[in-house]
């Protein structure tokens, strides 16, 4: 402990010197903050100011510095001292920019500033600079599960970057769906004709690549460990199970075509001349550029493509979504016919034709070849004579009894992701009266067989796809260093799958590199802190292991938590969950926040100066407060704001401590939760709120009004409304009156 | 003089929108050295100018905050703003690039205190709000601008106002002697992520954009709906400042049209569906939206978003390409055309027309000073002839944000492959 040295630096620039009594702030830092060195600078972020701090670090041995100047989001380049623990007292955006510059406001503004100095000093004393994760795994081999276009792409691209790859494919050959295609939708100018699938070239490249080890007829029997040190058991048909050391995983397990057998009204199963898109590819491959023949050998002279077959279905019976590629695929297949024989009648019946980007050129190319596109909804396909009759509602003529005859009908059915077990359904309570799976329905089989406490596969998003819920961060699966790619993630075509798999390989490589350095993955990329637990205090309640949104914590035989640091994203949800408060990060703990709460000076009940604690999500609410300040939107001087990593990291002890020590109210500011959640730790704000709902029982026990804790959903754009909400809350608290706990 | 630390193992990223920032960060977080070049004085690009994203209706600035925090925490990235690439020579693994830096007239001492703006009276069109409002000629581009530093517009340089701004700055942050400079740097690979621009709506002459004040574009409508925008988030008609409650959205304004943009711009259907939410959000049942469309392209899992808008009784869908727009005596735009479902003619009066203009690649018509293949729409096409110059985001295709980020992440790996090869060769 003796080698710790604490210093506080107070900036007098940006109007702080004019608006605040800096000498008083110095005195607070020295006497109450117990800082060994306290210095003021007229312009702390200037070269000279920074040099002053650096000199103290180098010559005076300062290890902990409370920088009382602007927001932690400002001047980060200047106040960058990697080896020193830093706390930021937010005097500018937190105080003078949100307070009117009036004589009347001077006293409360000064009190606010003094509290922020106290808080910064208290926080920094409770911090340690993270040493980095000692439990690193240095393995940098990428596992790719699935040998279709996506998986082959991920393997080849990772290899090109110099990484070893293990590629596991459950069938006897690589290539996936693409290998069953005659041609693919064009990816290059002039976007007019179907092109070679490219599968053969990829197979040859993999064959020739010494970095890529392929297991065919193989599945993943078990995945244990963590990023950088996964142990993966690969079960090979008719052979022994092999264990590979793996750094990161790309899951490219693709899709299955929606079962056209579920569409008997469209004639599938009733006539051999109704096929799905895969069936048509098989006929086209057999024809190999010549006239396409039906199963009975008859040359097809007329063909109807039925778009959205069992897709975009509002009834709930079939797929509710659009599979994205099928319009282009039907165009391609119609061109197969036209290119073999221009006299073939090819009709595409659609509701919205969806050919984004240069697909539009391909669409025009088909029109120019004489393919007919008609807006209509097909009601029925029935055998008629030697062929079929397609009955549809013609939306252009508004003719409900329209009908076309055709030799062959192609149903554009959709993609169903091969995503393994839906782990959320494992924990969902069984609903009474719910039907058991129908006989013959295949129960999903796990793909990764993770030994994680929270289930064997990566969590699913919607309709079984393993997509990320974040627009800005499409690769954020909820299992660190395991990335989904291709149609298992989202419906997509080949060109997109190639792009997607390349991106997923990038993320996986990055995850391996960072796991080796003990650094966190997104969104706290590079963070070296990690949670530790004082197990002697642990009551084995399992809340941390259950609540971790990223499946980072397992349990040992005695049900103690086992932290896998390189799976951890450093959100602190475990810390917030722990009822006995034994979990902490070096630089973010029950204590670093608790000490700030306790450091605030609480005026007695006669002063009529309430104190309200704000715990604000550092990604959205805290920046919203900062931006309110930047726009000089003022709010009450009675609040004291502390940024938290996530509402999920808020431990209820902070709230009860605050109320016990005489705060009059607590505002929690977190992100939206629910279906369209905006929490970047997925479940953090939801779990935080759930926990807070329990706080109201505590309030009752303390004989306090429930209004003393307010849970507020805040978005980063709320810079105009948030100050008003703060003021409204302060007014309400003043109405209720001072906390009876003051002075105890 | 700006100094840039770069070698042939450095990745140069051109364009600091969400694609460029993503490419830069993904490479940097894999341990690569990156120089990020942006022509605006701030990062974030067009996503920062959106009010909300589809389909979650969340705010783009939330992701921008995360990306900026990643950037601030990462010493591997050097950001050059007000910068444009003017020359590229050399080849894959060994490029020499010249970058022209325009003066900001404000150096890194700036604390964003705003005193300079107080000293300046001249106003210029607010570029961040697509010119819908004005800002002082000493301005912070927006509340999340990075770098968080003011900019002096060249309009006041050499005038007493610039001197007044300098005098007002207590920190010596205003440097009126800054000159345009050209720096040269090495790079092993280059990611071209210069994004898109809205198609020039004035070229679609029957729609009279620029002539009828109440015909605006989708990107302008984003700024009107945004509380940070010029109207504080109120949807007001440009002609008379009246609240616009009956709004037409015209799809494929320029897109899917061989006279304009031959491609489908992909994002605009979802964009307009999203914007009907803004109308609903502001006016409830009093707000009426009409979407004129050819096909609604709510591709893949966005279908449910479309279904929800379809179910809203305040939104009407008309399958039609609007033939022309006229203006009545009250300044209301009137849309003329034929509803192709049943061939019914219409002449519908609205308070405001929003043209869902398409996406034109920013590289179109711009000379990338190197051999880079592009398709007939002007998008960069992957090709071995491009060497180690890789397109990313909307420079390569008409993409939504999600797909632009995917594309940028893929581009980062392609660049990492090149610099890793060099590193191995030199090891």
Interface residues (C-beta under 8 A of the other chain):
Chain A: X13 X14 X15 X43 X45 X46 X70 X73 X74 X75 X76 X77 X157 X160 X161 X162 X188 X189 X190 X191 X312 X314 X320 X321 X322 X323 X324 X350 X352 X353 X354 X355 X356 X357 X358 X359 X360 X361 X375 X395 X396 X397 X398 X462 X463 X465 X467 X469 X470 X471 X472 X473 X474 X475 X490 X491 X492 X496 X499 X500 X502 X503 X504 X505 X506 X507 X509 X510 X513 X514 X522 X523 X525 X526 X619 X620 X623 X627 X630 X631 X671 X672 X676 X678 X680 X715 X716 X717 X719 X720 X721
Chain B: X18 X25 X26 X29 X30 X31 X47 X51 X53 X56 X57 X58 X59 X60 X61 X62 X63 X64 X65 X66 X67 X69 X70 X72 X73 X74 X108 X109 X111 X112 X113 X140 X143 X144 X148 X170 X171 X226 X227 X228 X232 X256 X262 X263 X264 X265 X266 X295 X296 X297 X298 X299 X300 X301 X302 X303 X304 X307 X319 X340 X341 X342 X343 X375 X376 X377 X379 X381 X397 X398 X399 X401 X402 X403 X405 X406 X407 X408 X409 X410 X412 X413 X414 X416 X417 X420 X421 X424
